[in-house]
Each structure stands twice: as C-alpha cells, then as structure tokens.
C-alpha cells in the first residue's frame, strides 16, 4: 500500500499534466444544470425526453477500465452514476480521464439519461470537465475514520463518508428550525444580543476573558444567550423575545459539557412559572415530534417517554428522600461530611456550591421526564422567590436520564432583592468562587425603571444530544480540538 506522501506525489504529477494540457484544475465556473437529487427525482422525464444535461459532484468510485468506465458522483444532495464509453466520449477524452482523474476529484459530466440492464439510473457521458483536483485520498469506504479524535479533526471526511453523521446534523438543524418556528408562531420576536460583555450574566459559570483594545478594558464572552439583555427588551416594551445563539464557558469537558455550544432562551412578559411550565412542556413535545416523529427514546441506559405525565419533584424534599439531608438547614460542615460519605468530588466549600454538588448526586438517580421545582434561592440568583417560602424560588428544570435539560423561572424584577442577591454573588467572587455570577449594576438600574412580571426559559444542544443518545461533542460539527503540536 502506498504512503500518503507517495499518493500525493502521484496526484501532483496528474495536476501538472492537466496544466500542461492547458486545463485549469480549479476553475471558478461550473456548467452544472441540475443537482443530483433532481436528476434522480425527475429521471423518467429526463430519460423520455432524451435531455442532455450537465451534472457534477465528487467522484466516490471508479469501476472498469479500457473502453468502459463507470463512476459514482456525490454532490451533497444525492448520488448518481455516470458511464464513460470510448465510442461515445471518444478515445482521447476517455484516455485523458483515466490518466488524470482519481477518486475524490470533483468533475462534471454532460450526457443523456438511461437505465442500465440492471436498472441503474445512469448518465451516458458525451463530455467531461475537471472542477477540482484532489491531492489526498479519501478514507477507505469500509473502514473510514475510526479514531474519534481524527473524526472530529477531519469532520469534512467524517460527514462525507458516513451518511448517518450527515443525517444527524440535518436533524439538528430541523430541531432548531422547529424551535424557532414554534416561538414565532407564539408571537415571540427573534433578537440578537451581545456575545462580548463587560460583565457576564444569566448563569453561574467561568467565562472566557479577553481584551478590548479600542476601549482599553477587559471583556468576557457571554455565558448565557443574552438573559440580562433580553430582560432589558421586556422593559423596552417588547412583550415576547427569544434568541438562538452561541454560548461560551471556560470549564471542563465531559460527555455533557463543552466550552462552546448553541442555546435558546426566551422571555415572555406577563407569564409566570406555572403557565410557563405548561407552555414549555407543550413546546418541547411539539419540537421533538417535529424533529424525530416520536416521543419515545432510549438514552444513557434509560427508556424515556415524553408522552407520559411530567412529574413535579421538589428540590429540597427529593434530596432529603434520597440522601437524608436538608440542604436548607444543614451547615457547610454537615454537607461536606455527607458528600465525603457519598464519595462525591466537589468544588468550593461555600453553601451554594455544596448544595449544588449534593443535588447533582441525587439528580443522576432520576429518569424523568420530571419537572424539578422549588429550587432554593441560594442557587437561583435571578429567579423570583416563592411568597409562601422565601428560601425557595419559582424555578423549574426538566430532568431526563439523570441530567438537567432546561432551565426556567419567574424572573426576579424587584430591584432591591436583585441587588441584594448580586451582593451575595460579589462576596462569593471575592472569596475565590470563579463560577459565581458577576453583579450588573446597570441591570439593577433597569429594574428600578420597571420590568413586567415575566417567565424566562432556556435549553441548548444538550437536550438534542440526549435525545439522540450522543456525547455533546459528537453532535457539534467542529468541536474545539487541541492543536496537534500541543498533544
């Protein structure tokens, strides 16, 4: 078997042969008249009318030699077979084709349509042109790219050689289209908010920090889909807004976490968390059915049926039931002791981080679908407190297969309360907590002007990843990779 360098050297010789013959190996224009899917769909008409057309694509296979050569083209819309015969194409053109063309090259062919004796839709070629000469071979058809790092690094080959990967990304696009269409149908306005911020808000996560040369200030990549900006738009008189966009978090990687991902957030004025819970359950079911055509899934070793009743489970009582500790009344020392008994690794020793660590341990035991409710105020710095118990909030999160899929709550619009919670977060930051939420004094000023009662809600790529039972990086087209020279 030839090495990659030997194959590349041989193909460069063919490239130079094309140039010597006055053929541009990389022309800007193409004569293609119809995509390959259209050729397949309209084949009977094209054959009956004896239409002569130009089709084009990447050569995926070459079979035969001498007087007859079959090729398979792929243009991304479909595949189609071409037949090159010496008595139709001419000896010179066929010989030149065989001399300079390889699997992986992009070519276009002109001819008429017919069915072979085996019933294969085919174009009988009368002329051909080189569109792009490839210098490296495609992976072997039957083995493809096996190493997962190589697949991610050369995703263009992974998608080309594995139809199921292409279908995955087409389905993901449909998922976001269905999300967008549902919200627009419900009179939400799609907006765009800043991705570079002076202070990050809307989540508790470690941000990416960079520098703004013109303003001479440090800035951060956003960690939410514009939560504090979208709330400003509610104050501006826009009753329902949403955004689908990229989010950046400078945290560790896992099957459920990555540093960059797509998320959706919406904010609906005059809607509380009870109405919002019903609304978003309807939304998720419609989006999932539109995308997958089913509400039944197997994921992460569990069978999940979204058509079932979505149980409401209270945060504090669920932890009490599963591990016998009350996170509202327990001291930090008691919480640390419980975490160590359970063998749970935890970061930070303040009560907020310890509470979150205990919950995450319990969450893994919940299959769902279930709405987590009555989340403590301590871990919900932007959500409205429950009037009957100020230690808890009007917050809901969908749990599936042991993971949180969504986040929603009645938005806090009391400027005094919000400022007090920001002060708690400020002290956490001063204590070294890198995931605490940065206070935003201008946001508090906006609240002092007045913001209507509202419900906010978010989900991201994690929901899609769980439904297709894939790690998060697997459903990203180009996940961040460490440079080869750094490995």
C-alpha positions in Angstrom: 0.0 0.0 0.0 1.4 3.4 -1.0 2.0 6.0 1.7 0.1 9.3 1.8 3.2 11.1 0.6 3.5 8.8 -2.4 -0.2 9.1 -3.3 0.1 12.9 -3.0 3.2 13.0 -5.2 1.5 10.9 -7.9 -1.6 13.2 -7.8 0.6 16.3 -8.1 2.0 14.8 -11.3 -1.5 14.4 -12.6 -2.2 18.0 -11.6 0.8 19.2 -13.6 -0.3 17.1 -16.5 -3.7 18.9 -16.5 -1.9 22.2 -16.5 0.5 21.1 -19.3 -2.6 20.3 -21.4 -4.0 23.8 -20.8 -6.7 22.6 -18.4 -7.4 24.6 -15.2 -7.6 22.1 -12.4 -9.6 24.5 -10.3 -11.9 26.5 -12.5 -14.3 29.0 -10.9 -17.3 28.3 -13.1 -19.3 25.1 -13.5 -21.7 24.1 -16.2 -23.9 22.0 -13.8 -27.5 22.4 -14.7 -29.3 20.2 -12.1 -28.4 18.8 -8.7 -28.1 15.0 -8.5 -31.2 14.7 -6.3 -33.2 16.4 -9.0 -31.7 14.1 -11.6 -32.9 11.1 -9.6 -36.4 12.6 -8.8 -37.0 13.6 -12.5 -35.2 10.7 -14.1 -38.2 9.3 -16.0 -38.9 12.6 -17.7 -35.2 13.3 -18.4 -34.8 9.8 -20.0 -38.1 10.0 -22.0 -37.2 13.5 -23.4 -33.6 12.4 -24.1 -32.5 15.6 -22.4 -28.8 16.4 -22.5 -27.6 17.8 -19.1 -24.5 18.7 -17.2 -24.3 17.1 -13.7 -21.4 17.4 -11.2 -20.0 16.1 -7.9 -17.2 14.4 -6.2 -16.1 11.0 -7.6 -16.8 8.4 -4.9 -16.0 5.3 -7.0 -14.4 4.4 -10.3 -15.1 1.0 -11.9 -13.9 -0.6 -15.1 -11.1 0.3 -17.5 -10.3 0.5 -21.1 -13.4 1.1 -23.3 -15.9 1.4 -20.5 -15.7 3.3 -17.1 -18.4 3.7 -14.5 -18.2 6.5 -11.9 -20.4 7.5 -8.9 -20.8 11.2 -8.2 -21.9 12.8 -4.9 -22.9 16.5 -4.8 -24.3 16.5 -1.3 -27.9 16.3 -2.5 -27.6 12.7 -3.7 -25.5 10.3 -5.8 -25.7 9.4 -9.5 -23.9 7.1 -11.8 -22.0 8.2 -14.9 -20.9 6.0 -17.8 -17.9 6.9 -20.0 -17.6 4.8 -23.2 -14.9 5.2 -25.8 -17.4 5.1 -28.7 -19.5 7.9 -27.2 -17.0 10.1 -25.4 -14.1 9.5 -27.8 -10.8 7.7 -27.2 -8.8 10.8 -26.4 -11.2 12.2 -23.8 -11.6 8.8 -22.1 -7.9 8.1 -22.1 -7.2 11.6 -20.6 -9.9 11.0 -18.0 -8.3 7.7 -17.0 -4.8 9.3 -16.9 -5.6 12.3 -14.6 -8.7 11.5 -12.6 -8.8 9.9 -9.1 -11.5 9.1 -6.6 -12.1 12.2 -4.6 -11.8 14.6 -7.6 -14.7 16.9 -8.4 -15.8 16.6 -12.0 -18.8 17.5 -14.2 -20.1 15.3 -17.0 -22.6 16.0 -19.8 -24.8 13.4 -21.4 -28.2 11.8 -21.7 -30.0 9.6 -19.2 -30.8 5.9 -19.5 -31.3 2.8 -17.4 -28.7 0.1 -17.5 -29.7 -3.6 -17.9 -29.5 -3.8 -14.0 -32.0 -0.9 -13.7 -29.4 1.7 -12.6 -30.1 5.3 -13.4 -27.1 6.5 -15.4 -25.8 9.4 -17.5 -24.1 8.3 -20.7 -21.3 10.8 -20.9 -20.5 12.9 -24.0 -18.1 15.3 -22.4 -16.4 15.9 -19.0 -14.5 18.7 -17.2 -12.3 18.8 -14.1 -13.7 21.0 -11.4 -11.3 20.4 -8.5 -8.3 18.0 -8.5 -7.8 16.3 -5.1 -4.3 15.7 -3.8 -5.1 13.4 -0.9 -7.2 10.2 -1.0 -10.5 9.7 0.7 -10.7 7.2 3.6 -11.3 3.6 2.7 -15.0 3.1 2.1 -15.5 0.2 4.5 -13.2 1.4 7.3 -13.5 5.2 7.1 -12.2 7.3 10.0 -12.2 5.1 13.1 -10.3 7.2 15.7 -12.7 9.6 17.3 -10.1 12.5 17.5 -9.3 12.1 13.8 -13.1 12.1 13.0 -13.6 15.4 14.9 -10.4 16.9 13.4 -11.4 15.9 9.8 -15.1 16.3 10.2 -15.5 17.0 6.5 -14.4 13.5 5.7 -16.4 12.0 8.6 -19.6 13.6 7.1 -18.7 12.7 3.6 -18.0 9.0 4.3 -20.7 8.4 7.0 -24.3 9.2 5.8 -25.6 8.8 9.4 -23.4 11.7 10.6 -24.8 13.9 7.8 -28.4 12.8 8.8 -27.6 13.7 12.5 -26.7 17.3 11.6 -29.7 17.6 9.2 -31.8 16.5 12.2 -30.1 19.0 14.5 -30.9 21.8 12.0 -34.5 20.6 12.0 -34.5 20.7 15.8 -33.6 24.4 15.8 -35.9 25.2 12.9 -38.8 23.6 14.9 -37.8 25.6 18.0 -37.7 28.9 16.0 -41.0 28.2 14.2 -42.8 27.3 17.4 -41.8 30.5 19.2 -42.6 32.7 16.1 -46.0 31.1 15.9 -46.5 32.1 19.6 -45.7 35.8 18.7 -42.1 35.8 20.0 -39.7 38.3 18.3 -36.3 36.9 17.4 -33.5 39.2 18.6 -29.7 39.4 18.7 -27.8 40.4 21.9 -24.1 40.9 22.6 -21.7 38.0 22.8 -18.9 40.2 24.2 -19.8 41.7 27.6 -18.3 43.8 30.3 -20.0 41.6 32.9 -21.3 38.1 32.3 -24.9 37.4 33.5 -27.6 34.9 33.2 -25.7 31.9 34.5 -23.1 30.7 37.0 -20.1 29.7 35.0 -16.4 30.6 34.5 -16.2 32.9 31.5 -13.6 33.3 28.8 -11.8 36.6 29.3 -10.3 38.7 26.6 -9.2 42.3 25.9 -10.9 45.1 24.0 -8.0 47.2 22.5 -10.1 50.2 21.5 -11.9 50.6 24.8 -8.8 49.5 26.8 -10.9 47.2 29.0 -11.2 43.5 29.9 -14.3 41.9 28.4 -15.9 38.4 28.6 -17.5 36.0 26.2 -21.1 35.5 27.2 -22.2 32.5 29.3 -25.9 32.8 28.5 -28.0 33.6 25.5 -28.3 37.2 26.4 -30.5 36.8 29.5 -29.9 40.2 31.0 -30.2 41.9 27.6 -33.4 40.2 26.7 -34.9 41.3 30.0 -34.0 44.9 29.1 -36.1 44.4 26.0 -39.0 43.4 28.1 -38.6 46.7 29.9 -38.4 48.4 26.5 -42.0 47.2 25.8 -41.3 44.1 23.7 -43.6 41.5 25.3 -42.0 38.3 24.0 -38.4 37.8 22.8 -36.1 34.9 22.1 -32.6 34.3 20.7 -30.8 31.2 19.4 -27.1 31.7 19.6 -23.6 30.6 20.8 -22.6 30.5 24.4 -19.1 30.2 25.8 -18.0 28.7 29.2 -14.4 28.2 30.2 -14.9 25.0 32.0 -14.0 21.3 31.8 -15.1 18.9 29.1 -17.3 15.9 29.6 -19.9 14.0 27.6 -22.5 16.6 28.8 -20.3 19.7 28.8 -18.3 21.6 26.2 -16.8 25.1 26.1 -18.9 26.4 23.2 -22.4 25.4 22.3 -25.7 26.7 20.9 -28.5 27.6 23.2 -32.0 29.1 23.1 -33.5 31.5 25.6 -36.9 33.2 25.6 -38.6 35.7 27.9 -42.3 36.2 28.0 -43.8 39.2 29.8 -46.9 38.6 31.9 -46.3 34.8 32.2 -45.4 33.2 35.5 -43.6 29.8 36.0 -46.8 27.8 36.3 -48.1 29.0 33.0 -44.5 28.8 31.6 -44.1 25.2 32.7 -47.3 24.2 30.8 -46.2 26.3 27.8 -42.7 24.8 27.6 -43.9 21.2 28.0 -46.1 21.8 25.0 -43.2 23.4 23.2 -40.7 20.6 23.8 -43.2 17.9 22.8 -44.0 19.7 19.5 -40.4 20.4 18.7 -39.3 16.8 19.5 -42.2 15.3 17.5 -41.5 17.6 14.5 -37.8 16.7 14.6 -37.9 12.9 15.4 -41.5 11.8 14.7 -41.7 10.2 18.2 -41.7 11.0 21.9 -40.1 7.7 22.9 -36.3 7.4 23.3 -33.6 5.2 24.7 -30.7 7.3 26.1 -27.9 6.9 28.6 -29.2 3.5 29.5 -32.7 4.6 30.2 -36.0 4.5 28.4 -37.6 7.9 28.3 -41.2 8.6 27.2 -42.0 12.3 26.8 -45.7 11.4 26.2 -46.1 10.4 29.9 -47.2 12.8 32.6 -44.2 15.0 33.6 -44.0 14.6 37.3 -43.2 17.6 39.6 -40.4 16.8 42.1 -39.4 19.4 44.8 -35.6 20.0 45.1 -35.2 20.0 48.9 -37.6 17.1 49.5 -36.0 15.0 46.8 -32.5 15.4 48.3 -34.0 14.6 51.8 -35.6 11.4 50.4 -32.5 10.2 48.6 -29.7 11.0 50.9 -31.3 12.2 54.2 -30.1 15.7 54.4 -31.9 19.1 54.5 -29.9 21.5 52.4 -31.8 24.5 53.7 -30.9 23.9 57.4 -27.7 21.9 57.1 -24.3 23.6 57.9 -21.4 23.6 55.5 -19.7 21.1 57.7 -22.6 18.7 57.6 -22.9 19.0 53.9 -19.2 18.3 53.4 -19.5 15.2 55.6 -22.4 13.9 53.6 -20.5 14.5 50.3 -17.5 12.6 51.6 -19.7 9.8 52.8 -21.2 9.5 49.3 -17.7 9.7 47.7 -18.7 12.8 45.7 -16.0 15.1 44.4 -16.9 18.7 45.0 -15.5 22.2 44.2 -15.8 25.0 46.6 -16.8 24.9 50.3 -19.4 27.7 50.4 -23.0 26.6 50.9 -24.2 27.4 47.3 -21.6 25.1 45.7 -22.1 22.3 48.3 -25.9 22.4 47.8 -25.4 22.1 44.1 -23.0 19.2 44.5 -25.5 17.3 46.7 -28.3 17.9 44.2 -26.2 16.7 41.2 -25.5 13.5 43.0 -29.3 12.9 43.5 -30.2 14.1 40.0 -28.4 11.1 38.4 -31.0 8.8 40.0 -33.9 10.5 38.3 -35.0 9.1 34.9 -37.9 11.5 34.1 -39.4 13.2 32.4 -39.8 15.3 35.5 -40.0 19.0 36.4 -37.7 19.9 39.2 -39.5 22.6 41.3 -39.0 24.7 44.4 -35.3 25.3 43.8 -33.5 27.1 46.7 -33.0 30.8 46.4 -29.3 30.3 47.2 -28.7 28.6 43.9 -31.1 30.8 41.9 -29.8 34.4 41.9 -32.1 35.6 39.1 -35.4 33.9 39.9 -38.3 35.2 41.9 -38.8 33.8 45.5 -41.9 31.9 46.4 -44.2 34.1 48.5 -45.1 31.2 50.8 -41.4 30.3 51.4 -38.8 33.0 50.5 -36.0 30.4 50.8 -37.3 28.7 47.6 -37.9 30.1 44.1 -40.4 29.8 41.3 -38.0 27.9 39.1 -38.4 24.7 37.0 -36.0 22.4 35.3 -36.7 19.4 33.1 -34.8 16.3 34.2 -34.2 13.5 31.7 -32.0 10.4 32.2 -30.3 12.0 35.3 -29.4 15.3 33.7 -30.9 18.8 33.6 -32.2 19.6 30.1 -33.8 23.0 30.6 -34.0 26.0 33.0 -36.9 28.3 33.5 -38.3 30.6 36.2 -40.4 33.6 37.1 -38.0 36.4 36.6 -36.9 38.5 39.5 -38.0 42.1 38.8 -37.6 43.5 42.3 -34.5 45.8 42.1 -33.8 45.8 45.8 -34.0 42.0 46.0 -31.9 41.6 42.9 -29.2 44.0 44.2 -29.0 42.0 47.5 -28.5 38.8 45.6 -25.8 40.4 43.4 -24.1 41.4 46.6 -24.1 37.8 47.8 -22.5 36.8 44.4 -20.0 39.6 44.8 -18.8 38.1 48.1 -18.6 34.7 46.5 -16.3 36.1 43.8 -14.2 37.9 46.4 -13.9 34.5 48.2 -12.4 32.9 45.1 -15.6 31.4 43.5 -14.8 31.6 39.8 -18.4 30.4 38.8 -20.3 33.0 40.8 -22.4 35.5 38.8 -20.9 38.9 38.2 -23.0 41.7 39.6 -24.5 44.1 36.9 -25.3 47.5 38.4 -26.8 48.8 35.1 -29.2 45.8 35.1 -30.4 46.8 38.6 -30.8 50.3 37.3 -33.1 49.0 34.5 -35.2 47.1 37.1 -35.6 50.4 39.0 -37.2 51.8 35.9 -39.5 48.8 35.9 -39.8 45.4 34.2 -43.1 43.5 33.9 -43.5 40.1 35.6 -42.1 37.5 33.2 -41.1 33.9 32.6 -37.7 33.0 31.1 -36.7 29.7 29.7 -33.7 28.1 28.1 -32.4 24.9 26.6 -29.4 24.0 24.5 -27.7 21.4 22.4 -27.6 19.1 25.5 -31.3 18.4 25.0 -30.7 17.3 21.4 -27.6 15.3 22.4 -29.6 13.3 25.0 -32.5 12.6 22.6 -30.0 11.1 20.0 -28.0 9.4 22.8 -24.7 11.0 21.8 -22.0 12.9 23.7 -22.2 16.7 23.3 -19.0 16.9 21.1 -20.4 14.2 18.8 -23.4 16.5 17.8 -21.2 19.5 17.2 -19.9 19.9 13.6 -16.5 21.2 14.6 -15.7 20.7 18.3 -12.7 22.5 19.6 -9.5 20.4 19.2 -6.1 20.7 20.8 -3.6 21.5 18.1 -1.5 18.5 17.0 1.7 20.2 18.1 0.3 20.6 21.6 -0.7 17.0 22.1 
